[in-house]
Amino acid sequence: MIRRLSLFAALGLAACAPDYQPKVEGGNGVAAAPAPSGETETAIFAGGCFWCTEADFEKVPGVVSAVSGYTGGTLKDPTYEQVSAGGTGHYEAVRVTYDPTQVSYTQLVDYYFRTVDPTDAGGQFCDRGDSYRTAIFVSGPEERRIAEAEKAQAVAALADEVVTPVLPAAPFYDAEAYHQDYYKANSLKYRFYRTRCGRDARLAELWGSAG
């Protein structure tokens, strides 16, 4: 398994996170953002490196916060070292807290698919191993319906097999403090890592013609 921190010695130029905007439901124009409702909901996505997934979601209007963590495994309160070593079953994931009056769960799932390579079963980009696999963790039948529908649309857009599973929500454990907002606290290293890992180059190749 490639450890992210070991890549920094050979890093190249920086890259920017995807600029894709969530689709507007029920119309073709850009909807004006409603006033915040004060009510929030949560969604959990595994998209490979949680630094990148967190950074991508925190740029979405209506997202209040994104927290890096671990989910889907068998070990209670795992550490980064335990998850990275393998065998715990955990995914690196992000818990997204959002205002449903500003962005819907459907829009978040649609956005999520375009920030990952859902055709890769062995990890994401340069990060290989079970903890870097993609997955959508759903709470209840409505989230599952939406996630499966968006997955079907990804299959159609890519004309390829989408291996990202839709799984029942499991206990989510916050990652260590130094992982939270890593892209802000260590912006140069983060941008170097993201470029070296080939994330944005692969996303452009994969989704550039799919929209």
N, C-alpha and C positions, 0 to 999 in steps of 0.2 A: 504494500500500500504506500502511496506517495504521501508524505507528511507535508502540509502546506508550508510550515515554517522553514523547511529545508530548501525551499525554492528561492528564497530571497537573495541568496548569493549570486544567482544567475539571472536576475530579473531584467526585463527590457523596458520599453516605453509604456506609458500609462494608457488606459482606455476608459471610456465612459460607460456608465450603465445604460441599458436600452432605454430609448425614448418613447417606446410604444405606450399609447394611452388606452385605458380600458374602453371598450366599445360602449356606445350609447344605446340603451335599450329603448325600443319603441319609437325609433326615429333615426334619421340620417344626419341630423345636425348635431352641434355641440350644445348640450344642455347646460344652462346656468346652474351653478352649485347652490343648493338650498342652504339656508342657515343651519348651523349645527344643532342637532336635536338634544344633545346632552346624553343620549342613550347610545350604548355601544354593543357590538357583538364581536365574537372572535372566530377566527378561522386558522387552521393549522396546515402548513405546506412544508414538504421536504423537497428541496431543490438543489441538492448537492451542498457545496460550501455555504454554511449559514451566514457567513459574513456577506456574501453576495446576495443571497435571498433577502436578508434583512435590508440591505441597502436598496435593492430594487423596490420592495414594497413601501419603504418609508418615503418614496418620492411620489406615491399615488395620492391624489387629492381625496380626502375622506378617511385615509388611514391615520389613526391616532398614534399608534406605535407598533413596532415589530420587535419581538424578543427572541433571541437565539436560544435554542435548547435541544433537548433530546427526547424522542418519543418512539413508541412502537416496540420497545424491548422488554426484557424480563428482569433486568437489574434495577432495583430501587435507587434513586438518586445517584445516577452514574456520573463519573468524571469524564473529562475530555480524553484523558489517557486510556481509560477503560473502553470507551466507545471506539476510539481510533484503533485500538489493538484488535478489535473484532470479537465476536462471540457473544455480545450482549443483545444483539438484535435491534439496537436502536438506530434510528435515522437522525442525522443532523436536520433539524427542522426549525421553523419560525412560527411563533404564535402572533397572528396579526389581529390587532384590535382596531375596529373600524366603526365609523358612523354610517349606519345603513340608509340614512336619508341623503348621504352624499355619494356613496358608492355601494353597489349591491354585491352580494356573494357571487352572483353570476359574473359580474365584471371582474371580480378578483380572480376567479378561477380561469376566466379567459386570459387575463393578464399573466397569471402564473404559467400557463402552458407556453407562452411566448418568451418566458425568461429561462426556460430549461430546454434540454434535449430529451424529449419524452420517448425517443426511440432507443435510448441507451440503457441497457439493463445492468451494466457493470459499474455504474458510478456516474459522475458528471465531469466532462472535459478532462483535465489532467488528474482529477481526484478519483481514484479507483477504490472499490471496496464497498461492502454493504452499507456502511454508514452514510455514503454519498449517493445512494439511490434516490430516485424521485418517488413521491407518494403524496396523495391528498388524503388527509384524515378528516372524516366527516362525523358530524353529530346529528343523527336522525335521518329519516327517510327523505326529507326535502333537500337537504344538502347532498345526499347521495344522488338523488335524481338530477340535480343541477350538475354535479361533478361528472356523472356518467354522460350527460348530454354534451357537456363541453369537451369531454374526452372524445366522443364520437365526432365532433366537429374538427378536433385536431387530427384525427385519423383521416378525415376527408380532405383537410387542407394540405396535409403532408403526403397523402397517398402512400402511407407506410404504416407499419405496425406501431402502435403506441403502447409501451410496456408499463407506463406509470399506473400503479394500482390505486383504487379507491378503497380505503381501509377504514374500519371503525376507529373513532377517536380513542386514544389511549392516554394514560397519565403522561403529562408533559413536565419535564424537569428543566428549569432555567439553566443555561450554561453559565460557566464561570464569568465573573465580572469583566475580565479582560477581553472576553469575546463580544460583549455587548457594545454596539455602536463602534465596532472595530474600524469600520470604514471612515468614521469621523476622527477618532482618536489617533489613528495611524494611517492617514489618508494616502501618503506617498507609498508606503509599503503595500497598502491595499490595492492601489491602482496598478502598481508593478505586478503584484501577484495575479490580479485579474487578467492583465494582458498576457503574462507569461503562461497562464493556464489556458489561454485560447478561448475563453468563454464567449466574448462578444463576437469574435471572428466566426465561431461555429454557429452562434445564434443568427448572424446575418446570412450565413450560408444556408441554414436550415429554414428560416422563416422569411427571408427576404422576398421570395417569390410567392410565399403562402399568405402573406398579409397578417 
